[in-house]
Amino acid sequence: MGGAAAKLAAAVWGASALAMLAGAPAQAALTFEPCEGSNQYACAHLAVPLDPGGTAPGTVTLALHRHRAPVGQATSAVVALAGGPGQAALPFTEEFTALLGPILATRDLIVFDQRGTGDSGALSCRALRAPRSRSLAEVVSQCARELGPARSFYTSADSVADIEAIREAGGYEKLVLYGTSYGTKVAELYAEEHPSHVEALVLDSVVTPNGPDPLLRSTFQAVPRVLRSLCARRACAHVTRNPVADLRRLIRRTHGGVLHGRFVNSHGRGRTVSIRQIELKLFDFLLAGDFSPLLRAELVTDVRAAAEHDDAPLVRLLKRGEAGVEASESNAFDVPLYFATTCEEQQFPWEPGATPRARLAEAHAAIAALPSASTLPFSKETLFQASSLEECSAWPVTASPPPAIEAHLPNVPTLILSGAEDLRTPTANARAVAAQIPDAHLLVVPQTGHSVLTAEPTECAHEALLALFDGKPIKQCHAVRLPLLLRPPPLPPVRLVSVPATRGYPGLTGHTLHGVALTLSAVEREVVIQFDEAFESSDSLPTSLRSGGLRAGWERYSQGTIFFHRYSYVPGLTVTGTIGTDGVVLHIAGAAAAHGTLRAAPDHHLVGELGGEPIDVGAHRLGLPAEALASSAGEDFGPFARTLRRGPRLGASPGLPTGTGWRRPWGTAWDAAR
């Protein structure tokens, strides 16, 4: 037994002789003390049985935060459950408090890391930290052996028992269960097991009690609908008529294999790169779009460009995704716990006692039996690669998975929230659960992906949450007109002469002037995307960012100023200069362009000279927002980036419902293990 496995075994089986004989510790009241550095929250630890059934010895210590109701002694509490399985909840305590707001006026808030995550005995596997095997399934199998027999005690049912232990130790009569993503499944199972102790349910981005589906059927069925919704209300009028057909064309063109394209790095150096497993990575990127409507809209345009053989935009998008994933590797997510729960309890299409090879054969047979159109525009092979089937086929299950249950959920006040554009937990899941609760309120929120309360572009879902607890009618949500930056951008030009000339400036000067406008719009979008990604990974706005141009050169943001160096968005046209607190100065050059210098006038005009002709044109005539020419670039970009996502990425766990997210599909150590 290796060192890590020995330590885990010691932690699991090394309880005192008295604990071994007693099986489970006597349940004591929770003892809270002020959390370090906080006057708002109290912290506690609660020892619960490793095996709630009492057949195995040992305990797990749960870490909890409590926010007290401001008035009186609360007899009920809101238990907030994060996603996963594997996402720690304690890092989101403040966000939970802000989201729930007035609901906490008469209730305590309890946030805890579920067993095996965060500060509640996080599971760890040496095999997953430094994979050496060529087979990812073998890596997961090695992890299971490291965890030992204790791995069977990290299922959803065990978390349900932990919640009941917390309720008893906290002295609460009732619980409001607020779950996001996988947290909704735990909430549902608790409500079924302990209906008399449930005051209300708030289920955001729903996983069904028997979910998630190992074959990802609802996710793949939702892909065409979600893609088309991005083009609703003529949002793609100048980009594409059919984003689903574009994706199908691109997959056929590359045979789902390799995409070659030119990529310019942040220092302006360009080279041809190869994006392998392009079909799987496109699917993964669509899934990542659950948390970034900006990037999902960008994907629509870039897929269309690649379908027309301009691969540079899509290559840059996927390389950007690679950098973004690497920047977010520190997210509080426990991968061993994900597999310990998923592989132990999901209803896989194989006999539990079968060998790994036999399991895979049964899995492929189940996929082959699906209707031929069920995964389009993707292939059935992508479904297999995106699932957890390969990894879990090698997981040595310690007991037969629990049989599928026929849920009997209590008819308590229930709000079910579903993002209409959510691919991880599609609306079909929410409808299935809503059908089991006669008086449940199902709210489908347009233009929203995963984790509705932290992503919704309006106040509709928050108003519904308050209405549920005030006993007021819940109003349906309606689509709003999205800002330009959240709609698919225009197709990048492949030649300057194909760019329409700006009205009043015919010939090369007009083509160049319009090309400059397109370049500035593209840079604005690029900087906002960088802000969004940086804010996502660090929860604070950066002071410096840079990226390469689409065709050549680079741009850099630093302390309110954007610097360009031979930045090229349109072939044959380059921009060098600055947009910042000291004004705008742009030097225009390039083999295909009219050369000259442009500056911003105080009235949001662009003035100067191109190709020897004087220029004086308003930002509105160029199709530019006035702020693109403003003298406070940092102030313009920063606040918008902050509003792109309202809160934490609750439920952002890999494997909800797919297993691809944990794999970090862009160029990480996991690729080496495949």
C-alpha positions in Angstrom: 0.0 0.0 0.0 1.4 3.4 -1.0 2.1 6.2 1.5 -1.0 8.2 0.5 -3.2 5.1 0.6 -1.8 4.2 4.0 -2.5 7.6 5.4 -6.1 7.4 4.1 -6.6 4.0 5.5 -5.3 5.2 8.9 -7.7 8.1 8.8 -10.6 5.9 7.9 -9.9 2.9 10.1 -7.8 4.4 12.9 -10.7 5.5 15.2 -10.5 4.6 18.8 -11.6 1.2 20.0 -14.6 2.8 21.7 -15.8 4.4 18.4 -15.3 1.0 16.7 -17.6 -0.7 19.2 -20.1 2.1 19.3 -20.3 2.4 15.5 -21.5 6.0 15.5 -20.7 8.8 17.9 -23.4 10.3 20.1 -24.9 13.3 18.4 -23.8 16.5 20.2 -25.1 20.0 19.8 -23.1 22.2 17.5 -20.6 24.5 19.2 -20.0 27.6 17.1 -17.2 30.1 17.5 -16.6 33.3 15.5 -14.9 32.5 12.2 -11.4 33.9 11.9 -11.5 37.5 10.5 -15.3 37.6 10.4 -18.0 39.0 12.8 -20.8 37.9 10.5 -20.2 34.2 10.5 -19.6 31.5 13.1 -17.7 28.3 12.4 -18.2 24.8 13.8 -17.2 21.2 13.2 -19.4 18.2 13.4 -18.2 14.6 13.5 -20.6 12.2 11.7 -20.3 8.5 11.1 -18.2 7.5 8.1 -20.9 4.9 7.4 -24.4 6.3 8.4 -25.6 2.7 8.3 -23.3 1.7 11.2 -21.6 -1.2 9.5 -18.1 0.3 9.3 -16.2 2.3 12.0 -14.8 5.8 11.7 -16.0 9.3 11.4 -15.9 12.3 9.0 -15.6 15.8 10.4 -17.8 18.3 8.6 -16.8 22.0 8.5 -19.7 24.5 8.8 -20.4 28.2 8.6 -23.5 29.7 10.2 -25.1 33.1 9.6 -27.5 33.8 12.4 -31.0 35.2 11.8 -30.8 38.9 12.9 -33.8 38.6 15.3 -34.6 35.9 17.8 -33.7 32.3 18.0 -34.4 30.7 14.6 -36.2 27.3 14.6 -35.4 26.8 10.9 -32.4 27.1 8.7 -31.5 27.4 5.0 -29.0 24.8 4.0 -27.1 25.9 0.9 -25.7 23.1 -1.3 -23.1 23.7 -4.0 -22.6 21.7 -7.2 -20.5 18.7 -8.0 -20.2 16.1 -6.8 -17.0 17.7 -5.5 -17.5 21.4 -5.2 -16.7 22.9 -1.8 -19.4 25.2 -0.5 -17.7 27.2 2.2 -15.8 29.5 -0.3 -19.3 30.7 -1.4 -20.7 31.5 2.0 -20.8 35.3 1.4 -22.3 34.8 -2.0 -25.0 32.5 -0.6 -25.8 35.2 2.0 -26.2 37.9 -0.7 -28.3 35.7 -3.0 -30.8 34.6 -0.3 -31.1 38.1 1.2 -34.4 38.7 3.0 -35.1 35.0 3.3 -32.6 34.9 6.1 -34.4 37.5 8.2 -36.0 34.8 10.3 -33.8 31.8 9.4 -30.2 30.9 10.0 -28.0 30.1 7.0 -25.9 26.9 7.2 -23.2 26.3 4.7 -21.0 23.2 4.9 -18.5 21.4 2.7 -20.0 18.1 1.9 -17.9 15.1 3.0 -14.8 14.6 1.0 -14.6 18.2 -0.2 -12.9 21.3 1.0 -12.4 21.4 4.8 -14.6 18.3 5.3 -11.9 15.7 4.8 -11.1 16.4 1.2 -10.2 13.2 -0.7 -6.9 13.0 -2.4 -5.3 10.7 -4.9 -1.7 10.7 -5.9 -2.6 9.0 -9.1 -4.8 11.9 -10.2 -2.3 14.6 -9.1 0.5 13.1 -11.2 -1.0 10.7 -13.8 1.6 8.5 -15.3 -0.5 5.9 -17.0 -1.4 6.2 -20.7 -5.0 5.2 -19.9 -7.2 7.7 -18.1 -9.4 4.7 -16.9 -6.3 3.2 -15.3 -5.5 6.5 -13.5 -9.1 6.5 -12.0 -8.7 2.8 -11.1 -5.5 3.6 -9.3 -7.2 6.4 -7.4 -10.0 4.0 -6.3 -7.4 1.6 -4.9 -5.7 4.5 -3.0 -9.0 5.4 -1.4 -9.7 1.9 -0.3 -13.0 0.5 0.9 -13.9 3.9 2.4 -14.7 5.2 -1.1 -18.2 3.7 -0.9 -19.2 6.1 1.8 -19.2 9.3 -0.3 -22.5 9.0 -2.1 -25.4 11.4 -2.2 -27.2 9.2 0.4 -24.3 9.8 2.8 -24.6 13.5 2.3 -28.3 13.3 3.0 -27.5 11.6 6.3 -25.0 14.4 7.1 -27.7 17.1 6.5 -30.0 15.3 9.0 -27.2 15.1 11.5 -26.6 18.9 11.1 -30.3 19.6 11.6 -30.4 17.5 14.7 -27.2 19.0 16.2 -28.3 22.5 15.3 -31.7 22.1 16.9 -33.7 23.0 13.9 -37.3 21.9 13.3 -37.3 22.6 9.6 -34.9 23.2 6.8 -35.1 25.2 3.6 -32.9 23.4 1.1 -31.3 25.6 -1.6 -29.3 23.5 -4.1 -27.5 24.4 -7.2 -26.8 21.8 -9.9 -25.7 18.5 -8.1 -26.8 20.2 -4.9 -30.4 19.9 -6.2 -30.1 16.1 -6.3 -29.0 16.0 -2.6 -31.8 18.4 -1.7 -34.4 16.2 -3.5 -33.1 13.0 -1.8 -33.2 14.7 1.6 -36.8 15.9 1.0 -37.8 12.3 0.1 -36.1 10.8 3.1 -37.1 13.5 5.6 -40.3 15.2 4.3 -41.5 16.3 7.7 -38.4 18.4 8.2 -38.6 20.3 4.9 -40.0 23.8 5.0 -39.3 24.6 1.3 -37.1 23.8 -1.7 -35.2 26.1 -4.0 -33.8 24.0 -6.9 -31.5 25.9 -9.3 -30.3 24.0 -12.4 -31.8 20.7 -11.7 -30.3 17.2 -11.5 -33.1 14.6 -11.1 -33.1 12.2 -8.1 -31.8 9.4 -10.4 -29.5 11.6 -12.4 -27.3 12.6 -14.0 -27.8 10.4 -17.0 -24.5 8.6 -17.9 -25.5 8.8 -21.6 -26.0 12.6 -21.5 -29.2 12.3 -23.5 -30.9 15.5 -22.4 -27.7 17.5 -22.9 -27.2 16.4 -26.5 -30.8 16.8 -27.3 -30.7 20.4 -26.1 -27.7 21.4 -28.2 -29.5 22.4 -31.4 -32.2 24.3 -29.4 -29.6 26.3 -27.4 -27.6 27.1 -30.6 -30.6 28.4 -32.4 -31.7 30.4 -29.3 -28.5 32.4 -29.6 -29.7 33.6 -33.0 -33.2 34.5 -31.9 -34.6 38.0 -32.7 -32.2 38.3 -35.7 -29.1 38.3 -33.4 -27.2 36.5 -36.1 -28.6 38.3 -39.1 -25.1 39.2 -40.4 -23.4 36.1 -39.3 -25.3 32.9 -40.2 -28.8 31.6 -40.9 -28.2 28.3 -39.2 -25.6 27.8 -36.5 -26.4 24.1 -36.2 -25.7 23.5 -39.9 -22.4 25.5 -39.5 -21.3 23.2 -36.7 -22.2 20.2 -38.8 -20.2 21.5 -41.8 -17.2 22.1 -39.7 -17.3 18.7 -38.1 -17.6 17.0 -41.5 -14.8 19.1 -42.9 -12.4 18.2 -40.2 -13.9 14.7 -39.7 -14.1 15.6 -36.0 -10.3 15.3 -35.8 -7.8 18.1 -36.3 -8.2 21.8 -37.1 -5.1 23.6 -38.3 -4.9 27.4 -38.1 -2.7 30.4 -37.5 -2.5 31.6 -33.9 -0.8 34.9 -32.8 0.4 34.8 -29.2 0.4 37.7 -26.8 3.8 38.9 -28.0 2.6 39.1 -31.6 4.4 36.0 -32.8 2.3 33.9 -35.2 2.5 30.2 -36.0 0.3 27.4 -37.3 -1.1 25.3 -34.5 -3.2 22.1 -34.6 -6.3 21.7 -32.4 -6.8 18.0 -31.9 -10.1 16.2 -31.0 -11.8 19.3 -32.4 -15.3 17.8 -32.2 -15.0 17.0 -28.5 -13.5 20.4 -27.8 -16.3 22.2 -29.6 -18.8 20.3 -27.4 -16.8 21.1 -24.3 -16.7 24.8 -25.3 -20.4 24.8 -25.8 -20.7 23.4 -22.3 -18.3 26.0 -20.9 -20.7 28.6 -22.4 -23.1 27.7 -19.7 -21.1 30.2 -17.6 -20.1 32.7 -20.3 -22.8 33.9 -22.8 -20.0 36.1 -24.3 -17.9 33.2 -25.3 -20.8 31.1 -26.5 -21.9 33.9 -28.8 -18.3 34.2 -30.0 -18.4 30.5 -30.8 -21.3 30.9 -33.2 -19.4 33.4 -35.3 -16.1 31.6 -35.2 -17.6 28.2 -36.1 -19.2 30.0 -39.1 -15.9 31.4 -40.1 -14.2 28.0 -39.9 -17.0 26.4 -41.9 -16.0 29.0 -44.6 -12.3 27.9 -44.2 -11.2 30.9 -42.1 -9.8 29.0 -39.1 -7.9 31.7 -37.3 -10.9 33.0 -35.2 -11.8 29.6 -33.9 -8.2 28.6 -33.2 -7.8 31.8 -31.2 -11.0 31.1 -29.3 -10.0 27.6 -28.4 -6.5 28.7 -27.4 -8.0 31.4 -25.2 -10.2 28.7 -23.6 -7.0 26.7 -22.9 -5.5 29.6 -21.1 -8.7 30.3 -19.2 -8.9 26.8 -17.9 -5.3 26.7 -16.8 -5.9 30.0 -14.9 -8.9 28.5 -13.1 -7.2 25.2 -12.0 -7.3 26.4 -8.4 -11.1 26.2 -8.2 -12.2 24.4 -5.0 -13.2 21.2 -6.6 -12.4 17.7 -5.4 -11.9 15.3 -8.4 -11.5 12.1 -6.3 -14.8 12.8 -4.6 -16.4 13.3 -8.0 -15.4 9.8 -9.0 -16.2 8.3 -5.6 -19.7 9.6 -5.9 -20.3 9.3 -9.6 -18.8 5.9 -10.2 -20.4 4.4 -7.1 -24.0 5.5 -7.6 -24.8 6.3 -11.2 -27.0 3.9 -13.1 -24.5 2.9 -15.8 -25.6 0.6 -18.7 -23.6 -2.4 -17.5 -23.7 -5.1 -14.9 -21.8 -3.9 -11.8 -19.9 -7.1 -11.4 -18.7 -7.1 -15.1 -15.0 -6.6 -16.0 -13.9 -3.2 -17.2 -13.7 -4.6 -20.8 -17.2 -6.0 -20.6 -18.6 -2.8 -19.1 -17.2 -0.8 -22.0 -18.7 -3.2 -24.5 -22.1 -2.8 -22.8 -21.7 1.0 -22.8 -20.9 1.1 -26.5 -23.8 -1.1 -27.2 -26.1 1.2 -25.3 -24.8 4.2 -27.2 -25.2 2.4 -30.5 -28.8 1.7 -29.6 -29.6 5.4 -29.3 -31.6 7.0 -32.2 -29.3 8.0 -35.0 -30.2 11.7 -34.6 -30.0 11.9 -30.8 -26.5 13.4 -30.7 -26.5 15.5 -33.9 -24.6 17.6 -34.9 -22.1 15.6 -32.9 -21.2 12.0 -33.3 -22.0 9.2 -30.9 -18.2 8.8 -30.3 -18.2 12.4 -28.9 -21.0 11.4 -26.5 -18.7 8.5 -25.3 -15.7 10.8 -24.9 -17.7 13.5 -23.1 -19.2 11.0 -20.6 -17.7 9.4 -17.6 -18.2 5.9 -19.0 -14.6 5.2 -19.8 -13.4 6.3 -16.4 -16.1 4.6 -14.3 -15.8 1.4 -16.3 -12.5 0.9 -14.4 -13.8 1.9 -11.0 -14.0 -1.1 -8.6 -17.5 -0.6 -7.2 -17.6 -1.8 -3.6 -21.3 -2.6 -3.7 -24.2 -2.7 -6.2 -25.4 0.9 -7.0 -28.7 1.7 -5.4 -31.7 0.9 -7.7 -33.4 3.7 -9.5 -35.9 5.3 -7.2 -39.4 6.4 -7.8 -39.2 9.8 -6.0 -42.0 10.9 -3.7 -41.2 14.5 -3.1 -43.2 16.4 -0.5 -45.6 19.0 -1.7 -43.9 21.9 0.1 -43.3 25.4 -1.3 -40.9 24.9 -4.2 -39.2 27.1 -6.7 -37.5 25.3 -9.6 -35.2 27.5 -11.7 -33.9 26.5 -15.1 -31.8 28.5 -17.6 -33.3 28.1 -21.0 -29.7 27.9 -22.5 -28.3 25.5 -19.8 -26.7 22.4 -21.4 -25.3 20.9 -18.2 -28.7 20.5 -16.6 -31.3 21.2 -19.4 -34.8 22.3 -18.7 -36.1 18.8 -19.4 -34.6 17.9 -16.0 -36.5 20.7 -14.3 -39.8 19.7 -15.9 -39.4 16.2 -14.7 -38.9 17.2 -11.1 -41.6 19.8 -11.2 -44.1 17.1 -12.4 -43.5 15.3 -9.1 -44.4 18.3 -6.9 -48.0 19.3 -7.5 -47.7 23.0 -6.4 -44.1 23.6 -7.5 -43.3 26.8 -9.5 -41.1 26.2 -12.5 -39.4 29.3 -13.8 -37.6 28.9 -17.1 -35.3 32.0 -17.5 -34.5 33.0 -21.1 -31.0 33.9 -22.2 -29.5 32.2 -19.2 -27.3 29.2 -18.7 -26.3 27.2 -15.6 -26.7 28.5 -12.0 -29.6 30.8 -12.7 -29.4 33.0 -9.6 -25.8 33.9 -10.3 -26.1 34.3 -14.1 -29.6 35.7 -14.9 -29.4 39.0 -16.9 -32.4 40.5 -15.1 -33.9 40.5 -11.6 -36.7 38.1 -12.6 -35.4 35.0 -10.8 -34.5 37.0 -7.6 -38.0 38.4 -7.5 -39.5 34.9 -7.9 -37.3 33.7 -5.0 -38.7 36.5 -2.7 -42.2 36.0 -3.9 -42.1 32.3 -3.0 -41.4 33.1 0.7 -43.7 36.2 0.7 -46.6 34.1 -0.6 -47.0 36.3 -3.6 -47.6 35.3 -7.3 -44.5 34.3 -9.2 -44.2 36.1 -12.5 -42.7 34.4 -15.6 -39.5 35.8 -17.0 -39.2 37.4 -20.5 -36.3 37.8 -22.9 -34.6 41.1 -23.0 -32.6 42.8 -25.7 -29.0 41.8 -25.0 -26.2 44.3 -25.4 -24.1 44.0 -28.5 -21.2 42.4 -26.7 -23.4 39.4 -25.7 -24.6 38.8 -29.3 -22.6 36.9 -32.0 -20.1 39.4 -33.5 -19.8 40.0 -37.2 -17.7 37.6 -39.3 -14.0 38.8 -39.4 -13.2 40.0 -42.9 -10.7 37.9 -44.9 -9.8 40.8 -47.2 -9.9 44.6 -46.7 -11.5 45.1 -50.1 -14.5 43.1 -48.9 -15.1 45.6 -46.1 -17.8 48.1 -47.2 -16.5 51.6 -47.5 -17.6 54.1 -44.8 -20.3 56.4 -46.3 -18.7 59.6 -47.5 -15.3 58.1 -47.9 -15.1 56.1 -51.2 -12.3 53.9 -52.3 -9.4 52.6 -50.3 -9.8 55.4 -47.7 -13.4 54.3 -47.0 -12.4 50.6 -46.8 -9.6 51.4 -44.4 -11.7 53.6 -42.2 -14.4 50.9 -41.8 -11.6 48.4 -41.2 -10.3 50.5 -38.4 -13.8 50.7 -36.9 -14.1 46.9 -37.1 -10.7 46.5 -35.4 -11.6 48.8 -32.5 -14.9 46.9 -32.0 -13.0 43.6 -32.0 -10.4 44.9 -29.5 -13.2 46.2 -27.2 -14.7 42.7 -27.2 -11.3 41.1 -26.7 -10.5 43.2 -23.7 -13.9 42.6 -22.1 -13.5 38.8 -22.6 -10.1 39.1 -20.9 -11.6 41.0 -18.1 -14.4 38.5 -17.7 -12.0 35.6 -17.6 -9.6 37.3 -15.2 -12.5 38.2 -12.9 -13.8 34.7 -13.1 -10.5 33.1 -12.0 -9.4 35.6 -9.4 -12.7 37.4 -8.3 -10.9 40.8 -8.8 -10.2 43.0 -11.7 -6.7 42.8 -13.3 -4.5 45.8 -13.8 -2.7 44.4 -16.8 -3.8 42.1 -19.7 -2.5 41.3 -23.2 -3.3 39.2 -26.2 -2.3 38.7 -29.8 -4.2 40.1 -32.8 -6.3 37.9 -34.9 -4.0 38.2 -37.9 -0.8 39.8 -36.4 0.5 42.1 -33.7 -0.7 42.5 -30.1 -2.7 44.6 -27.7 -2.1 45.3 -24.0 -4.4 46.7 -21.4 -2.7 48.4 -18.5 -4.2 50.7 -15.8 -6.9 52.2 -18.0 -5.0 52.4 -21.3 -5.1 50.0 -24.3 -1.8 49.8 -26.3 -1.7 48.4 -29.8 1.4 47.3 -31.7 0.8 46.4 -35.4 -2.5 44.9 -34.3 -4.3 43.3 -37.2 -7.9 42.2 -37.2 -8.4 42.7 -41.0 -5.7 41.2 -43.3 -3.5 44.0 -44.7 -4.4 46.6 -42.1 -2.5 47.3 -38.8 -3.1 49.6 -35.9 -0.5 51.0 -33.6 -1.2 53.4 -30.8 -3.2 53.9 -27.6 -6.7 54.4 -26.3 -6.6 55.7 -22.8 -6.8 58.4 -20.2 -4.7 60.7 -22.3 -6.8 60.4 -25.4 -6.7 58.3 -28.6 -3.9 58.2 -31.1 -3.9 55.5 -33.8 -1.3 55.0 -36.5 -2.8 53.1 -39.5 -0.6 51.0 -41.8 -0.5 47.7 -43.6 0.1 46.4 -47.1 -3.6 46.7 -48.2 -4.6 49.9 -46.3 -4.5 53.6 -46.7 -1.9 54.9 -44.2 -2.3 57.8 -41.8 -3.0 58.8 -38.2 -6.4 59.2 -36.4 -7.3 60.8 -33.1 -10.4 61.1 -31.0 -12.0 64.5 -30.9 -13.9 65.7 -27.7 -17.3 65.1 -29.3 -16.7 61.4 -30.0 -15.4 62.0 -33.5 -12.5 60.3 -35.1 -10.3 62.9 -36.9 -7.1 62.8 -38.8 -5.8 61.7 -42.2 -5.9 58.5 -44.2 -4.2 58.1 -47.6 -3.8 61.9 -47.8 -7.5 62.5 -47.2 -8.8 64.4 -44.2 -11.0 62.4 -41.8 -13.7 63.7 -39.5 -16.4 61.1 -38.7 -18.6 60.4 -35.7 -18.4 57.2 -33.8 -22.0 56.4 -34.5 -21.4 56.4 -38.3 -18.6 53.9 -37.8 -20.9 51.6 -35.8 -18.8 52.2 -32.7 -20.2 52.8 -29.3 -19.1 56.2 -28.1 -17.2 54.6 -25.2 -14.8 53.0 -27.7 -13.4 56.5 -28.3 -13.7 57.7 -24.7 -10.7 58.8 -22.7 -11.3 56.3 -19.8 -10.9 52.9 -21.3 -10.4 51.2 -17.9 -13.5 52.6 -16.4 -15.5 51.6 -19.5 -14.4 48.0 -19.7 -14.1 47.1 -16.0 -17.7 47.6 -14.8 -19.0 45.9 -17.9 -16.8 42.9 -17.2 -18.1 42.7 -13.6 -21.7 42.6 -14.8 -21.1 39.8 -17.2 -21.5 37.3 -14.3 -23.4 38.3 -11.2 -21.8 35.8 -8.8 -19.8 32.7 -8.2 -19.8 29.7 -10.5 -22.0 27.6 -8.3 -22.5 24.2 -9.8 -19.5 24.6 -12.1 -18.3 21.2 -11.2 -17.0 19.0 -14.0 -19.3 16.3 -14.9 -22.6 18.0 -14.5 -23.9 16.2 -16.3 -20.8 15.3 -18.3 -17.4 14.1 -17.2 -15.5 16.2 -19.6 -15.2 19.3 -17.5 -12.9 17.7 -14.9 -10.7 16.5 -17.7 -9.8 20.1 -18.6 -10.1 19.6 -22.3 -7.4 22.1 -23.4 -3.8 21.0 -23.1 -3.5 20.1 -19.4 -1.9 17.1 -17.7 -5.1 15.1 -18.4 -4.5 15.2 -22.1 -1.2 13.4 -21.5 -3.0 10.7 -19.6 -5.5 10.0 -22.4 
